[in-house]
Amino acid sequence: MNIYQPYEVLADTEDCLHLKESESRERIQFTRYRILPLFLLFFLWFVLQEISSQVPMGWNYTLAAIVIIISALLLSRSYLTEVKIIKNKEIFLVKKRPAGTKESIIIVADVEQVILERKNGRAVFLLQMRSKKNIILLDIPAHYIDDHHINLIKERLSDLIRQV
């Protein structure tokens, strides 16, 4: 049984953990952060073409500003698609960004601890760096959360990132 749901396990050995987002979740992320903002902008254009003369100009500007800000925030978001942890050595992350894919390597010596936060029903595993910066490692949606599995994941991540 895969305790890392919705992530697919590519490798889970004693000294390595390699997880990748499922294809369906990756498509959902792409739709949410790349297609939806463009749809909102086209919808704004359509709405302003059709009803801008019937609504006070201030409301048109307000609507346009809100939609543009929401679209910009969504388009600027990056999301994690792959995680590879080599025990006591490094963490390899692959992020999809607006400008393309970014691969980064984090040395385990720079990691202070693994933190579990619950946000909006989701379980988010963060790497707390020595510089007090937090980096998202895993993001598990609410419908995949099982307290037993979450505890197993936290133990496994802590074991892989434990300082020797």
N, C-alpha and C positions, 0 to 999 in steps of 0.2 A: 504494500500500500504506500502511496506517495503522500508523505506528511507535508510536503512543500507545496501542495496545491495552491494556486493555479500554475505554479512553475513546473516545467518538465525537468526531470533529473537526467542529466547527460552522464554524470559520473558521481558516485558517492562511495568513496573508499576511505580508509582510515586517515589518509593524509591529504585528501582532496575532495572538494564539493563543487560541482559544476551544475548550475541551474540556468534554464532559459525559459523565457515567457512562452506560453503556448501560442500557436498561430492565431487562434480566435481572439485571445486577449490582446495580442499585438495589433490585430486589425481594429479592435475596439479603441485602443489607445490612439492609433493613427486617425481614426474617424473623429474621435473627440478633440484631439489637439491640432489636426491639420485641415480636415474637411469641414467640420462644424463652423469654425471661424469664417471661412470663405463663404459658406452658405449664409451665415448671419449678415455678412456684408452685402451679398446679393439681395437678400431679403430686405435689408435696410434701403437699398437703392430702389427696389420695387415699391416699397411702402411710401417712400418719399415722392416717387413719381406719381403715385395714385392719389394720395390724400394730402400732400403738402399744402395744397391751396385751401383745403377745408379746415386745417388745424392752425392755431396761432404759431407764428414763426418761432417763438421761444421753445415751444414743445418740439418742433422739428429739430432744433439745435440740440436740445436735451436728449432726445431719442438717438440722434446721430452720435453724440458724444458717448453715451452709454454703450451703444453697440460697438463703436470703434474701440473703446477701452476694453470691453470684454473680449473682443476678437484679438486684440493685441496681446492681452494676458494669456489667452489660450494658445495662440501661435508661438509665444515665447517659451512655453513650457517644454521641458525635456523629460523623458521617461526612460527608465532602466529596462533593458531587454535581456541582459545576460550577466551572470555573476559567476566568477570562478575563484574559489578560495583555496590556496595551497597552505597547508598547516604551518603556522609559525613563520611564514615567509612573506607572502604577498596576497593581495586581493585584486583581481582583474575585473573591471566593470566596463560594460558596453552600454552607452546611452545614445538614444536617438534624440537629436537636437534639431532645431529648425534649419540649421545650415548643413546638416548631415550627421553621420555617426561619429561619436567621439569615444575612443577607448582610453581608459586611464588605469594606472596601476598604483595601488596604495600599499606601502610597506607596513607590515603588521606591527613593527616597532613604533610606528606613529599613532597606532590606535590605542586608546585608553580602555575602552570597554564597549560592549554591545548593549544597546538600550532598546527596550520594547515600549512603544507608545501606542496607545489606543486612541485613534482619531476618527470621529464620525462612524464608529462601528468597525473600522478597519484596524488591522494590526500592522504597525510599521516598525520594522527593525532598523535601527540607526547605528552607525559607527560614530562613537564620540572620539574625536581626535584629540591629541595632546594640546592642540591649539584651540580647544573648546569649540571647534566647528563640528557640526553633525552632518553626516552623509547618509542618505537613504540606501539601505542594503536590500531589503525586501519589503514589498507592500502587498499585504494579503487582504482582499476584500472581505466584507462582512459575511457573505454566504459561504465562505470557505473556512471560517474561524471555528476551531474546536480547541477548547482550553488545553486539553491534553497534548494535541499536536503543537500548539503554540509553545508550550513548555519544552517539548522535545526539540523543537527548532532552536529555541533560545539556548538550551544546553549544548546542542551540536555546534552552533555558531560560536559560543563562548569557548568551547573546547578547541575549535580550529584556530581561534584568534588569541588564545591564552599565551601570555609571554613566558618564555623559558629562561 
